[in-house]
Amino acid sequence: MFTNISWSTYCLVMLVLLTTWYLFVGFKYYLEEIKSILAGRRLQPEGLLSKGNNTHFNFETESVNETLPSAFADSDPTFQDVDNLVARLKTVIGETGLGKPDKEEFMNYLSMVLSEYPTVKNSPFQSSVSELIVSECEKTGFVIMTLQEAEDLWNE
């Protein structure tokens, strides 16, 4: 009975069935991601912490964040500047993202904000702040910025 079916026919049928199945699953569960890929937008990497089922991780992070800032804030005034700069950058990038400005204009504005914190520029926190700028810009999605461009903002 099965001797009439060749291996090439079997493989072709299996390939068609698997393709159909994965297209079905893709369109059912990943429609938004597929639309963004087809539209040419860059996908945001999502890890375990951004899925919403992260109560265990948030609990540990919050407890660490409650003890560390108080310990560092007393001994290092730069840490307080970093804290203020991070809060300011998040609000600036979030509010500017709503208006969809020109990339060059936006980068000049960020450079101006960074120039207000010269103690952070020469500290070990500079690279972390630059990574924060890149990630916040990716979250808003209106400006795609590389890490090198974010580092260059400190020199302008």
C-alpha positions as a Python dict, from the first residue, in 0.01 Angstrom:
ca = {
    (1, 'M'): (0, 0, 0),
    (2, 'F'): (272, 250, 95),
    (3, 'T'): (509, 132, -175),
    (4, 'N'): (331, 354, -429),
    (5, 'I'): (441, 668, -241),
    (6, 'S'): (795, 783, -314),
    (7, 'W'): (1016, 956, -57),
    (8, 'S'): (1019, 1276, -258),
    (9, 'T'): (638, 1287, -261),
    (10, 'Y'): (628, 1214, 111),
    (11, 'C'): (882, 1491, 186),
    (12, 'L'): (693, 1737, -34),
    (13, 'V'): (361, 1666, 140),
    (14, 'M'): (524, 1696, 484),
    (15, 'L'): (687, 2025, 383),
    (16, 'V'): (352, 2165, 270),
    (17, 'L'): (179, 2050, 589),
    (18, 'L'): (450, 2192, 817),
    (19, 'T'): (453, 2523, 630),
    (20, 'T'): (76, 2546, 657),
    (21, 'W'): (88, 2468, 1030),
    (22, 'Y'): (357, 2725, 1108),
    (23, 'L'): (180, 2991, 902),
    (24, 'F'): (-138, 2921, 1095),
    (25, 'V'): (40, 2947, 1432),
    (26, 'G'): (231, 3255, 1320),
    (27, 'F'): (-78, 3443, 1209),
    (28, 'K'): (-281, 3336, 1511),
    (29, 'Y'): (-28, 3425, 1782),
    (30, 'Y'): (228, 3656, 1621),
    (31, 'L'): (21, 3875, 1390),
    (32, 'E'): (143, 4206, 1536),
    (33, 'E'): (509, 4104, 1506),
    (34, 'I'): (457, 3990, 1147),
    (35, 'K'): (287, 4320, 1061),
    (36, 'S'): (575, 4518, 1210),
    (37, 'I'): (830, 4311, 1018),
    (38, 'L'): (643, 4361, 693),
    (39, 'A'): (610, 4733, 765),
    (40, 'G'): (987, 4754, 810),
    (41, 'R'): (981, 4854, 1173),
    (42, 'R'): (1244, 4722, 1408),
    (43, 'L'): (1128, 4468, 1664),
    (44, 'Q'): (1178, 4536, 2034),
    (45, 'P'): (1354, 4252, 2212),
    (46, 'E'): (1137, 4127, 2492),
    (47, 'G'): (1281, 3926, 2774),
    (48, 'L'): (1130, 3763, 3076),
    (49, 'L'): (1108, 4089, 3266),
    (50, 'S'): (890, 4263, 3008),
    (51, 'K'): (622, 3996, 2971),
    (52, 'G'): (406, 4087, 3268),
    (53, 'N'): (452, 3761, 3455),
    (54, 'N'): (758, 3891, 3633),
    (55, 'T'): (639, 3936, 3989),
    (56, 'H'): (924, 3724, 4123),
    (57, 'F'): (1186, 3925, 3936),
    (58, 'N'): (1031, 4262, 4021),
    (59, 'F'): (1027, 4174, 4388),
    (60, 'E'): (1399, 4099, 4391),
    (61, 'T'): (1484, 4404, 4181),
    (62, 'E'): (1278, 4636, 4398),
    (63, 'S'): (1439, 4511, 4717),
    (64, 'V'): (1787, 4558, 4571),
    (65, 'N'): (1701, 4903, 4438),
    (66, 'E'): (1569, 5013, 4776),
    (67, 'T'): (1896, 4936, 4956),
    (68, 'L'): (2155, 5032, 4694),
    (69, 'P'): (2057, 5394, 4620),
    (70, 'S'): (2053, 5488, 4986),
    (71, 'A'): (2398, 5335, 5039),
    (72, 'F'): (2548, 5503, 4733),
    (73, 'A'): (2370, 5836, 4768),
    (74, 'D'): (2544, 5908, 5098),
    (75, 'S'): (2894, 5825, 4975),
    (76, 'D'): (2891, 5944, 4611),
    (77, 'P'): (2726, 6268, 4494),
    (78, 'T'): (2765, 6152, 4133),
    (79, 'F'): (2511, 5881, 4198),
    (80, 'Q'): (2248, 6142, 4279),
    (81, 'D'): (2332, 6321, 3954),
    (82, 'V'): (2295, 5995, 3763),
    (83, 'D'): (1959, 5936, 3927),
    (84, 'N'): (1839, 6284, 3831),
    (85, 'L'): (1975, 6249, 3476),
    (86, 'V'): (1805, 5913, 3425),
    (87, 'A'): (1471, 6050, 3541),
    (88, 'R'): (1511, 6356, 3320),
    (89, 'L'): (1612, 6152, 3014),
    (90, 'K'): (1313, 5922, 3052),
    (91, 'T'): (1071, 6215, 3063),
    (92, 'V'): (1248, 6402, 2781),
    (93, 'I'): (1255, 6101, 2548),
    (94, 'G'): (898, 6004, 2635),
    (95, 'E'): (757, 6353, 2581),
    (96, 'T'): (964, 6424, 2270),
    (97, 'G'): (856, 6093, 2117),
    (98, 'L'): (498, 6214, 2111),
    (99, 'G'): (586, 6509, 1887),
    (100, 'K'): (798, 6310, 1635),
    (101, 'P'): (1076, 6568, 1589),
    (102, 'D'): (1366, 6559, 1344),
    (103, 'K'): (1644, 6321, 1451),
    (104, 'E'): (1915, 6587, 1440),
    (105, 'E'): (1704, 6829, 1644),
    (106, 'F'): (1630, 6556, 1896),
    (107, 'M'): (1998, 6462, 1929),
    (108, 'N'): (2092, 6827, 1984),
    (109, 'Y'): (1833, 6847, 2260),
    (110, 'L'): (1967, 6532, 2426),
    (111, 'S'): (2321, 6670, 2401),
    (112, 'M'): (2204, 6985, 2577),
    (113, 'V'): (2046, 6781, 2856),
    (114, 'L'): (2365, 6576, 2898),
    (115, 'S'): (2579, 6889, 2914),
    (116, 'E'): (2388, 6992, 3228),
    (117, 'Y'): (2545, 6694, 3410),
    (118, 'P'): (2924, 6725, 3365),
    (119, 'T'): (3000, 6503, 3665),
    (120, 'V'): (2833, 6209, 3495),
    (121, 'K'): (3031, 6263, 3174),
    (122, 'N'): (3362, 6158, 3330),
    (123, 'S'): (3218, 5891, 3557),
    (124, 'P'): (3187, 5516, 3507),
    (125, 'F'): (2812, 5566, 3468),
    (126, 'Q'): (2847, 5734, 3126),
    (127, 'S'): (2824, 5413, 2925),
    (128, 'S'): (2520, 5296, 3123),
    (129, 'V'): (2343, 5625, 3061),
    (130, 'S'): (2424, 5596, 2689),
    (131, 'E'): (2274, 5246, 2684),
    (132, 'L'): (1966, 5383, 2860),
    (133, 'I'): (1928, 5650, 2590),
    (134, 'V'): (1944, 5386, 2317),
    (135, 'S'): (1692, 5160, 2490),
    (136, 'E'): (1448, 5443, 2565),
    (137, 'C'): (1465, 5559, 2203),
    (138, 'E'): (1391, 5205, 2089),
    (139, 'K'): (1093, 5190, 2325),
    (140, 'T'): (939, 5502, 2176),
    (141, 'G'): (1025, 5384, 1825),
    (142, 'F'): (1046, 5723, 1660),
    (143, 'V'): (1428, 5746, 1652),
    (144, 'I'): (1660, 5451, 1611),
    (145, 'M'): (1990, 5543, 1772),
    (146, 'T'): (2308, 5338, 1793),
    (147, 'L'): (2526, 5318, 2100),
    (148, 'Q'): (2802, 5510, 1920),
    (149, 'E'): (2562, 5796, 1843),
    (150, 'A'): (2460, 5805, 2209),
    (151, 'E'): (2825, 5816, 2315),
    (152, 'D'): (2889, 6100, 2072),
    (153, 'L'): (2617, 6306, 2240),
    (154, 'W'): (2847, 6350, 2540),
    (155, 'N'): (3115, 6519, 2326),
    (156, 'E'): (2894, 6773, 2152),
}
